Amino acid sequence: MIIDHPLLGPRDAQEFAILGDASLIDRPDWQAEDAAKLFHDYLHLRDNPAGEHRELWFHEQGDRSWLVVTRSTLTHEVLKVELARDVAIARGRDR
Amino acid sequence: MRYSVLQILRQGLTGNRGWKPVWREPEPKRHYDTIVVGGGGHGLATAYYLASAHGLTDVAVLEKGWLGSGNVGRNTTIVRSNYLLPGNEPFYELSMKLWEGLEQDVNYNAMVSQRGIINLYHSDGQRDAAARRGNAMILAGADAVLLDREALQRKCPYLDFDNERFPIKGGLWQPRGGTVRHDAVAWGYARGADRRGVDLIQNCEVTGFDIRNGVCHGVETQRGTIGADRVAVCVAGSSGRVMGYAGLRLPIESHVLQAFVTEGLKPAIPGVITYGAGHFYVSQSDKGGLVFGGDIDGYNSYAQRGNLPMVEDVCEGGMALMPMIGRARVLRMWGGLVDMSMDGSPFIDKTPVEGLYFNGGWNYGGFKATPASGYCYAHLIATGAPHPVAAEMRLDRFERGAAIDEKGVGAQPNLH
């Protein structure tokens, strides 16, 4: 697989490590009433779609940036690559 | 028709005209007592034990392709019970015991071959861990022998014992481990279930569940709605997709695992050997091909094929372990979908939907579990209570802080 890095251009997926579903960006509020349940779901449950999947990749052997890669789990085709930082800020998670 | 030596002689003397199709191909009825979704090894074993151990024969197995077309037809055929944790080891040892009696039980030659499995260790720390694991196995009624370097060298002289980076110091040997002819397991269970009255329905994909007021009343399929009092899902690899029809999210990701087989060679490897410093395992089939595999690719996939970096990684492991493997040519390689769970252990449990049961999350170790998985799943469906050896394999174990994490890497499915 080739991941088209927004800053560095096309890079071999071997340079990256994958963490998992990009919903891991949306860390729940630890002060919420039902925080225990929210964190259980956040940490353990997955949508696991057959088709488009947004996931977090870390450019471990490159510039060490985190990326949100939209990839098809049916064909392995990489559809879109964004900096995770931009995605997180757009979701209001800039702390 | 019962298979036996006498039967072979009789058929041989009468021109082999008496053999019958091994199972029927019935039309689905409108309603069953129990529907098993998924006609793979685990689903067929479940149907078999529902009929043979619990007398439930108003059962249908629905399979979207042909029987045994999933992971039971594409694994590396290894059976073993060398687990460590109390939530796992008694279950896998029950499976081992069922393997040992399987062929007589289902009256089908599954080529159960207990040639032993050796997990190598390469350091003092790994030796201590192997000894601990061996003791845990013995406590659960399994067998384990700690081999030192000399004993291992007598068994497998061709391993790279003096490798500079990862010298081989010995191995943990389970003599009762080995391999089983994978397709024959599916066929044997299918035939056994069919003979007891279970309907095996192929080319019948489940496309939804009939759930009303939190109760499951049946399934929607390509061939219409089929009612059932109990629906037992058993579709590891596609668990997320199928349980999604019921609106459930699972602690599972689907990944791809690759396997490889070489051209046929003269007998070289006595049993199964697993590398302790990388992820590589190898055995030799009865046809002579070396069957080997390694780690999963690491990213979510439903593609049933992997990529080249993992091929390179597996072959590097093979070369580091036994350099002679470099002379063999790989004939075929393929990929299968595996349910990777959050702690590397499976689930056999009820779901929040009444009448809907779930079996999945087998990671890349589902084949060895086939008999016990079917046995314990049938027990749960028939009696409503989990079988004692599968009592920890629950969907709510993360909420309770009771994960069964053999490897100790936490909720990161691609590391298990």
Interface residues (C-beta under 8 A of the other chain):
Chain A: M1 A13 Q14 I18 L19 G20 D21 K37 H40 D41 L43 H44 L45 R46 D47 N48 P49 A50 H53 E55 R71 T73 L74 T75 H76
Chain B: S238 S239 G240 R241 G244 R249 L250 P251 I252 E253 S254 G298 Y299 N300 S301 Y302 A303 N307 P309 M342 F398 E399 A411 Q412 P413 N414
